[in-house]
């Protein structure tokens, strides 16, 4: 138990200059050998204005206890702002890699760009925030659905 407590302290104090991450869940457990932390049951993660709610959140760390990847699974709902664009939506799972600034939304994705009044419905959406590239995929009988507003032609 003492090792778990030390791991938990290191986990959240490894970089005092980094953004503060707040995770809450019904159950927490960690695997120090694999540098993984698991939050299950009503899991909520919040960093600044970004928030994810899911059944389970897994955090993967490097040897310096810096977060490499977050995976939220199970009826994920999110509200996030990146590069001054506000997104809300839901998916079966969401993966975020902070070092590469990449998001992967999987399974029945509904992604609303509130700032630009756009909506995407797809099976998977990959967003690279550094390059601005997006890769959106549909399913066999469910094509990608993209809805956006255009300026009035007058």
DACOR-V843135 format. One record per residue. N is the residue number from 0. RES is the residue in three letters. SS is DSSP state (H for helix, E for strand, - for the rest). BURIAL is # if it has 9 or more other C-alpha atoms within 8 Angstrom, else .. D_FIRST is the distance of its C-alpha to the first C-alpha in whole Angstrom. Layout:
n->(N & N)
res->(RES & RES)
ss->(SS & SS)
burial->(BURIAL & BURIAL)
d_first->(D_FIRST & D_FIRST)
This chain:
n->(0 & 1 & 2 & 3 & 4 & 5 & 6 & 7 & 8 & 9 & 10 & 11 & 12 & 13 & 14 & 15 & 16 & 17 & 18 & 19 & 20 & 21 & 22 & 23 & 24 & 25 & 26 & 27 & 28 & 29 & 30 & 31 & 32 & 33 & 34 & 35 & 36 & 37 & 38 & 39 & 40 & 41 & 42 & 43 & 44 & 45 & 46 & 47 & 48 & 49 & 50 & 51 & 52 & 53 & 54 & 55 & 56 & 57 & 58 & 59 & 60 & 61 & 62 & 63 & 64 & 65 & 66 & 67 & 68 & 69 & 70 & 71 & 72 & 73 & 74 & 75 & 76 & 77 & 78 & 79 & 80 & 81 & 82 & 83 & 84 & 85 & 86 & 87 & 88 & 89 & 90 & 91 & 92 & 93 & 94 & 95 & 96 & 97 & 98 & 99 & 100 & 101 & 102 & 103 & 104 & 105 & 106 & 107 & 108 & 109 & 110 & 111 & 112 & 113 & 114 & 115 & 116 & 117 & 118 & 119 & 120 & 121 & 122 & 123 & 124 & 125 & 126 & 127 & 128 & 129 & 130 & 131 & 132 & 133 & 134 & 135 & 136 & 137 & 138 & 139 & 140 & 141 & 142 & 143 & 144 & 145 & 146 & 147 & 148 & 149 & 150 & 151 & 152 & 153)
res->(UNK & UNK & UNK & UNK & UNK & UNK & UNK & UNK & UNK & UNK & UNK & UNK & UNK & UNK & UNK & UNK & UNK & UNK & UNK & UNK & UNK & UNK & UNK & UNK & UNK & UNK & UNK & UNK & UNK & UNK & UNK & UNK & UNK & UNK & UNK & UNK & UNK & UNK & UNK & UNK & UNK & UNK & UNK & UNK & UNK & UNK & UNK & UNK & UNK & UNK & UNK & UNK & UNK & UNK & UNK & UNK & UNK & UNK & UNK & UNK & UNK & UNK & UNK & UNK & UNK & UNK & UNK & UNK & UNK & UNK & UNK & UNK & UNK & UNK & UNK & UNK & UNK & UNK & UNK & UNK & UNK & UNK & UNK & UNK & UNK & UNK & UNK & UNK & UNK & UNK & UNK & UNK & UNK & UNK & UNK & UNK & UNK & UNK & UNK & UNK & UNK & UNK & UNK & UNK & UNK & UNK & UNK & UNK & UNK & UNK & UNK & UNK & UNK & UNK & UNK & UNK & UNK & UNK & UNK & UNK & UNK & UNK & UNK & UNK & UNK & UNK & UNK & UNK & UNK & UNK & UNK & UNK & UNK & UNK & UNK & UNK & UNK & UNK & UNK & UNK & UNK & UNK & UNK & UNK & UNK & UNK & UNK & UNK & UNK & UNK & UNK & UNK & UNK & UNK)
ss->(- & H & H & H & H & H & H & H & H & H & H & H & H & - & - & - & - & - & - & - & E & E & E & E & - & - & E & E & E & E & E & - & - & - & - & E & E & E & E & E & E & E & E & E & E & E & E & - & - & E & E & E & E & E & E & E & E & E & E & E & E & - & - & - & - & - & E & E & E & E & E & E & E & E & E & E & E & E & E & E & E & E & - & - & E & E & E & E & E & E & E & E & E & E & E & E & E & - & - & - & - & E & E & E & E & E & E & E & E & E & E & E & E & - & - & - & - & E & E & E & E & E & E & E & E & E & E & E & - & - & - & - & E & E & E & E & E & - & E & - & - & E & - & - & E & E & E & E & - & - & - & - & - & -)
burial->(. & . & . & # & . & . & # & . & . & # & # & # & . & # & . & . & . & . & . & . & # & . & # & # & # & # & . & # & . & # & . & . & . & . & # & # & # & # & # & # & # & # & # & # & # & # & # & . & . & # & # & # & # & # & # & # & # & # & # & # & # & # & . & . & # & # & # & # & # & # & # & # & # & # & # & # & # & # & # & # & # & . & . & . & # & # & # & # & # & # & # & # & # & # & # & # & # & # & . & . & # & # & # & # & # & # & # & # & # & # & # & # & # & # & . & . & # & # & # & # & # & # & # & # & # & # & # & # & # & . & . & . & . & . & . & # & # & # & # & . & . & . & # & # & . & . & . & . & . & . & . & . & . & .)
d_first->(0 & 4 & 5 & 5 & 6 & 9 & 10 & 11 & 12 & 14 & 15 & 17 & 18 & 20 & 23 & 24 & 28 & 27 & 27 & 24 & 22 & 21 & 19 & 19 & 18 & 18 & 15 & 12 & 11 & 11 & 12 & 12 & 15 & 17 & 16 & 16 & 14 & 16 & 17 & 18 & 21 & 23 & 22 & 23 & 23 & 26 & 27 & 30 & 32 & 31 & 29 & 28 & 27 & 26 & 24 & 22 & 21 & 20 & 19 & 20 & 20 & 21 & 20 & 21 & 18 & 21 & 22 & 24 & 25 & 24 & 25 & 25 & 27 & 28 & 31 & 30 & 32 & 32 & 34 & 34 & 37 & 37 & 40 & 42 & 42 & 40 & 39 & 38 & 37 & 35 & 34 & 33 & 30 & 30 & 29 & 29 & 29 & 29 & 30 & 33 & 34 & 34 & 34 & 34 & 35 & 35 & 36 & 39 & 39 & 40 & 40 & 42 & 43 & 44 & 46 & 48 & 49 & 48 & 46 & 45 & 44 & 43 & 41 & 39 & 39 & 38 & 39 & 39 & 39 & 40 & 43 & 44 & 44 & 43 & 43 & 44 & 44 & 45 & 45 & 48 & 50 & 48 & 49 & 48 & 49 & 49 & 51 & 52 & 54 & 57 & 60 & 63 & 66 & 69)
